[in-house]
Amino acid sequence: MPNRISIDNRLPADHFTRTLRADVAEGLTAQPKTLPPKWFYDAHGSVLFDRITRLPEYYPTRAEKMVLRAHADDIARLTGARTLVELGSGSSEKTRLLIDALSAGGTLKLYAPLDVSESALEEAAESLCRDYPDLRVEATVADFETDLPLPDAAPRLVAFLGSTIGNFDTDQRVAFLTRMRTILTREGDALLLGVDLVKDPKTLIRAYDDDQGVTAAFNKNLLRVLNRELGADFDPGAFDHRAVWNAEAERMEMRLRARVTHTVKIPALDLTVEFTRGEDLRTEISVKFREESLTEDLTASGFTQSHWWTDPQSRFALTLATPA
């Protein structure tokens, strides 16, 4: 099995410390205050998010799996991918549906997951190689926002699932897709995007503010990450979890709203941050898509959308795009 697994760690030793400090310094001195959602996912945050995906209110994971089950064979037939690349792969659980279909089609030789967690990649690679005796896994520890290494073996299918692309605003999204287009240069290369769709705001708000309070704990865990890593003195109890539908931008926003006026010190940055009562710290945006708007983004980035599949309730979509 070890001969079928390779893991290339491309992150500098100080990547997390340097990037976290830069993100916090920039975000907490801005107006309005913001932090990127990637810092939710320490060990405890990852456990909480796994619980979120199993909540009755949180439909995206179930809806995406429904679309994958229904159309994985179509995707395999249309792409004939020899290499399956996955960005932000995590446990690679959903990806098994694609691996099954591509393997049954006789084309898949290589799975190339990319994630910032080396331990997650190791665990997923070992599990996959046990279950798929003919599969090779070439994993890469990297931050796909700044580094997008792809194997040479074409045709390649790049899967970006979970509607993670919704965490980018419009400019960031088009810039990311444009960069992706510049490296998908081999004949037959394709991009598979999973996107959450615009729907009833009440359904969206319930998905981001569950009755059990798991999402609230997940949101506040970000403050504990800053306390642990930067010596900050955030009091999670001084903030309320808020899930807000931004109708103009058609996106959900997770926020932490200060319950009282107070000051937070972050010694590692020599930074003092003032919060006024009712002030929001935005911790995530999650854009919800329409087919027309996503097609426009893909076209602007040099892609042609070839297929669009949704679950029966049109909650979630997979779109297949090819370089124009």
Sequence and secondary structure as in RCSB ss.txt:
>XXXX:A:sequence
MPNRISIDNRLPADHFTRTLRADVAEGLTAQPKTLPPKWFYDAHGSVLFDRITRLPEYYPTRAEKMVLRAHADDI
ARLTGARTLVELGSGSSEKTRLLIDALSAGGTLKLYAPLDVSESALEEAAESLCRDYPDLRVEATVADFETDLPL
PDAAPRLVAFLGSTIGNFDTDQRVAFLTRMRTILTREGDALLLGVDLVKDPKTLIRAYDDDQGVTAAFNKNLLRV
LNRELGADFDPGAFDHRAVWNAEAERMEMRLRARVTHTVKIPALDLTVEFTRGEDLRTEISVKFREESLTEDLTA
SGFTQSHWWTDPQSRFALTLATPA
>XXXX:A:secstr
 GGGEEEEE S TTHHHHHHHHHHHHHTTSSSEE  GGGG SHHHHHHHHHHHTSTT  HHHHHHHHHHHHHHHH
HHHH  SEEEEET TT TTHHHHHHHHHHTT   EEEEEES HHHHHHHHHHHHHH TT EEEEEE  TTT    
 S SSEEEEE TTGGGGS HHHHHHHHHHHHHH  STT EEEEEEEB   HHHHHHHHS TTSHHHHHHHHHHHH
HHHHH     GGGEEEEEEEETTTTEEEEEEEESS EEEEEGGGTEEEEE TT EEEEEEEE B HHHHHHHHHH
TTEEEEEEEE TTSSEEEEEEEE 
